Amino acid sequence: MNLVTRLSRSLGQKGRADITLVDENLSHIWKPSLHEFAAGTKGPEEEISFLEHSNRNGYKFRLGRFAGVDYQERWVMLDPVLSDEDVELSPARAVPYDILVLAIGSRSNDFGTSGVSEHCLFLDTPTEAKRLQSAILNLCLRMETGALDVDNDAIRLAIVGGGATGVELAAELREATEQLGRNGIDKLRIPDSVGITVIEGSERLVGALPESISEKVLHELETLNVDVLLGTRVTKVSEKTLKLGNGDSLDAEIIVWAAGIQSNKALASAVDLEVGSLGRLLVGPTLQTTCEDRIFAMGDAADCYWPEQECSLPPRAQVASQQAAFLEAQIKRMISGRALTEFKYTDHGSLVALSSSSAIGSLMGRALGTMTLKGWLAHRAYKYLHYQHEAAVQGHFRATVRTFLSMAMRRVRPRLKLH
Ligand SMILES: Cc1cc2nc3c(=O)[nH]c(=O)nc-3n(C[C@H](O)[C@H](O)[C@H](O)COP(=O)(O)OP(=O)(O)OC[C@H]3O[C@@H](n4cnc5c(N)ncnc54)[C@H](O)[C@@H]3O)c2cc1C
């Protein structure tokens, strides 16, 4: 979204290029906020329609699921997209290109663990976030009405993976279930009526962030009455039960798998390009794929080397948005026949949101050095990141109006999606 908006404004609207966005969904959700959709604290009004956005910004939107590339003829092949009722919304078709950018993100990595795909919920797509939201709401309703037979009148939610996704989801679910208690589901007002457990294989939470932040996040989750099992691997999942590496079992009505990422499965079956770590497309410093000069890859879909840290760039929104800004300039260079340049990533730090008013993280900058933030200020900084994304794709005026409208709506509608 970030890249297509930039290219439309600088090339499409000036008639210098014909720009097409293909997506398998009809609307855009900023992926770092998926846990808020899953908890019901954000609703459909936060989504941006591709149809409306493309019309306003002067690019074409094509609904379709990426299925492969015909390199000789330069066509992107698309699989059909079906509605929830299995009605075909778009047929198999092909879209021509001169320059192609693959930015189809990633999906959860089950590391081959038995039973995960059958018995876990995921948080990779808007559809999965909505599925999780209704599963949690239904579970709470069934407990309230007596339709659910649970031990000690308590429901249990387990989240596998203590990275940013798992940790943010745990905090958001704690807040959401407390809100449900205030919105008519009386049994949720009873202390310990919702048990939330985060299971992490390594010895600390949010392993990609500095150790001091992991400790603060752990402390914050304990304050929110979230159980954390560190150094614990899940070896098997069956219906409502997790088998742990130490031989123990853990029962849970809902199990969410958020234990790291791998490449989007469409890439594995569809593209004959060189892949790197986690099955992502290998790109050079210009972000061109290693076999096809006219094909770029970015964001979670790309495996791009980070020379300063001697590893691949992490799958983060911050990497994707810096690559979008870089690719706008890079594509303009390619079109005008100028030499391409190399992408350089700058780590500005990371923030982990822990509920509607708190966050923890570190910000990095030349003037600041590394600064640890916690609490309300950190949460404001986190919200500002979302605003920056909104402003990049909607413009500052719309982003500001949408932010104020969303603040105003919170005063007149339930804080949670309750249906
Ligand atoms: C709950 C959660 C919290 C997160 N929090 C943070 C955070 O705090 N900070 C941070 O830096 N990162 C965070 N991340 C990671 C961040 O969201 C990703 O790194 C970032 O969104 C990657 O951007 P992308 O453009 O590569 O992919 P995505 O944002 O995943 O976009 C991929 C797009 O491709 C479309 N698509 C997928 N498959 C196909 C297909 N086959 N055909 C057509 N279209 C397709 C999708 O519909 C989507 O629009 C979080 C992720 C999650 C899930």
The ligand as a MOL file (V3000), in Angstrom:
LIG
                    3D

  0  0  0     0  0            999 V3000
M  V30 BEGIN CTAB
M  V30 COUNTS 53 58 0 0 0
M  V30 BEGIN ATOM
M  V30 1 C -0.1030 -9.2000 15.3230 0
M  V30 2 C 1.1560 -8.6520 14.6630 0
M  V30 3 C 1.8420 -7.6200 15.2880 0
M  V30 4 C 2.9900 -7.1010 14.6770 0
M  V30 5 N 3.6170 -6.0610 15.3060 0
M  V30 6 C 4.6740 -5.4950 14.7120 0
M  V30 7 C 5.3030 -4.3820 15.3160 0
M  V30 8 O 4.9170 -3.9300 16.4020 0
M  V30 9 N 6.3730 -3.8140 14.6740 0
M  V30 10 C 6.8270 -4.3030 13.4820 0
M  V30 11 O 7.7870 -3.7440 12.9320 0
M  V30 12 N 6.2570 -5.3510 12.8810 0
M  V30 13 C 5.1950 -5.9690 13.4690 0
M  V30 14 N 4.5970 -7.0460 12.8490 0
M  V30 15 C 5.1600 -7.5330 11.5850 0
M  V30 16 C 4.6540 -6.6680 10.4210 0
M  V30 17 O 3.2500 -6.6550 10.4360 0
M  V30 18 C 5.1530 -7.2180 9.1040 0
M  V30 19 O 6.5670 -7.2980 9.1390 0
M  V30 20 C 4.7550 -6.3010 7.9300 0
M  V30 21 O 3.3570 -6.1760 7.8630 0
M  V30 22 C 5.2930 -6.8630 6.6090 0
M  V30 23 O 4.7850 -6.0680 5.5740 0
M  V30 24 P 4.6090 -6.6900 4.1030 0
M  V30 25 O 4.1330 -5.5710 3.2590 0
M  V30 26 O 5.8320 -7.4170 3.7050 0
M  V30 27 O 3.4720 -7.8050 4.2510 0
M  V30 28 P 1.9690 -7.6920 4.7380 0
M  V30 29 O 1.7520 -6.4970 5.5870 0
M  V30 30 O 1.6470 -9.0280 5.3030 0
M  V30 31 O 1.1500 -7.4860 3.3740 0
M  V30 32 C 1.0290 -8.5320 2.4360 0
M  V30 33 C -0.1370 -8.2430 1.4900 0
M  V30 34 O -0.1420 -9.2490 0.4910 0
M  V30 35 C -1.4630 -9.7780 0.3330 0
M  V30 36 N -1.3050 -11.1720 -0.0780 0
M  V30 37 C -0.8100 -12.1980 0.6420 0
M  V30 38 N -0.7860 -13.3100 -0.1040 0
M  V30 39 C -1.2630 -12.9920 -1.3240 0
M  V30 40 C -1.4520 -13.7170 -2.5240 0
M  V30 41 N -1.1350 -15.0160 -2.6460 0
M  V30 42 N -1.9770 -13.0650 -3.5880 0
M  V30 43 C -2.2930 -11.7500 -3.4940 0
M  V30 44 N -2.1110 -11.0090 -2.3880 0
M  V30 45 C -1.6060 -11.6280 -1.3140 0
M  V30 46 C -2.1100 -9.6130 1.6860 0
M  V30 47 O -3.5250 -9.5480 1.5710 0
M  V30 48 C -1.5080 -8.2840 2.1720 0
M  V30 49 O -2.2760 -7.1950 1.7340 0
M  V30 50 C 3.4650 -7.6120 13.4370 0
M  V30 51 C 2.7710 -8.6590 12.8240 0
M  V30 52 C 1.6320 -9.1750 13.4180 0
M  V30 53 C 0.8880 -10.3040 12.7460 0
M  V30 END ATOM
M  V30 BEGIN BOND
M  V30 1 1 1 2
M  V30 2 1 2 3
M  V30 3 2 2 52
M  V30 4 2 3 4
M  V30 5 1 4 5
M  V30 6 1 4 50
M  V30 7 2 5 6
M  V30 8 1 6 7
M  V30 9 1 6 13
M  V30 10 2 7 8
M  V30 11 1 7 9
M  V30 12 1 9 10
M  V30 13 2 10 11
M  V30 14 1 10 12
M  V30 15 2 12 13
M  V30 16 1 13 14
M  V30 17 1 14 15
M  V30 18 1 14 50
M  V30 19 1 15 16
M  V30 20 1 16 17
M  V30 21 1 16 18
M  V30 22 1 18 19
M  V30 23 1 18 20
M  V30 24 1 20 21
M  V30 25 1 20 22
M  V30 26 1 22 23
M  V30 27 1 23 24
M  V30 28 2 24 25
M  V30 29 1 24 26
M  V30 30 1 24 27
M  V30 31 1 27 28
M  V30 32 2 28 29
M  V30 33 1 28 30
M  V30 34 1 28 31
M  V30 35 1 31 32
M  V30 36 1 32 33
M  V30 37 1 33 34
M  V30 38 1 33 48
M  V30 39 1 34 35
M  V30 40 1 35 36
M  V30 41 1 35 46
M  V30 42 1 36 37
M  V30 43 1 36 45
M  V30 44 2 37 38
M  V30 45 1 38 39
M  V30 46 1 39 40
M  V30 47 2 39 45
M  V30 48 1 40 41
M  V30 49 2 40 42
M  V30 50 1 42 43
M  V30 51 2 43 44
M  V30 52 1 44 45
M  V30 53 1 46 47
M  V30 54 1 46 48
M  V30 55 1 48 49
M  V30 56 2 50 51
M  V30 57 1 51 52
M  V30 58 1 52 53
M  V30 END BOND
M  V30 END CTAB
M  END
